[in-house]
Amino acid sequence: MEQVITDLFMACVYVLQVIGGSPGEFGYGYYLANILIFAVLQPALILLFMALWIKERRLRRKLQN
């Protein structure tokens, strides 16, 4: 199981390196990819899904009344 987790982690690191433009290196592209994914994209998706959930909840309350 430990090997599976390690392999998955290394695959994810490689994808980040490819997105960053320097496979096999931890350059600025890798750091930029991390920032874009974990500091911008993930919080944006969380806020989007929260807004959609609130909208749906209000719609259901309105339809029930």
C-alpha positions in Angstrom: 0.0 0.0 0.0 2.9 2.4 0.8 4.3 1.9 -2.7 0.9 2.7 -4.3 0.8 6.0 -2.3 4.3 6.9 -3.2 3.7 6.1 -6.9 0.6 8.2 -6.9 2.4 11.1 -5.2 5.2 11.0 -7.6 2.8 10.9 -10.6 1.1 14.0 -9.1 4.4 15.8 -8.7 5.3 14.9 -12.4 1.9 16.3 -13.6 2.7 19.6 -11.7 6.1 19.7 -13.2 4.6 19.2 -16.7 2.1 21.9 -16.1 4.9 24.1 -14.9 6.8 23.5 -18.1 9.9 21.8 -16.7 9.4 18.0 -16.3 12.0 16.7 -13.8 12.8 20.1 -12.3 11.4 22.2 -9.5 11.6 25.5 -11.2 9.4 28.6 -11.1 6.9 26.8 -13.4 6.4 24.1 -10.8 5.9 26.7 -8.1 3.5 28.7 -10.3 1.5 25.5 -11.1 1.2 24.9 -7.3 0.0 28.4 -6.7 -2.5 28.3 -9.5 -4.0 25.0 -8.4 -3.9 25.2 -4.6 -4.2 29.0 -3.9 -6.4 30.0 -6.8 -8.3 27.2 -8.4 -9.2 25.1 -5.4 -10.6 28.1 -3.3 -12.5 29.3 -6.4 -14.1 25.9 -6.8 -15.0 25.8 -3.2 -16.7 29.2 -3.3 -18.5 28.3 -6.6 -19.9 25.1 -5.2 -20.9 26.9 -1.9 -22.7 29.5 -4.0 -24.5 26.9 -6.0 -25.4 25.0 -2.9 -26.9 28.1 -1.3 -28.8 28.9 -4.5 -30.2 25.4 -4.6 -31.2 25.5 -0.9 -33.0 28.8 -1.4 -34.8 27.5 -4.5 -35.9 24.3 -2.6 -37.2 26.4 0.3 -39.1 28.7 -2.1 -40.7 25.7 -3.9 -41.7 24.1 -0.6 -43.6 27.2 0.5 
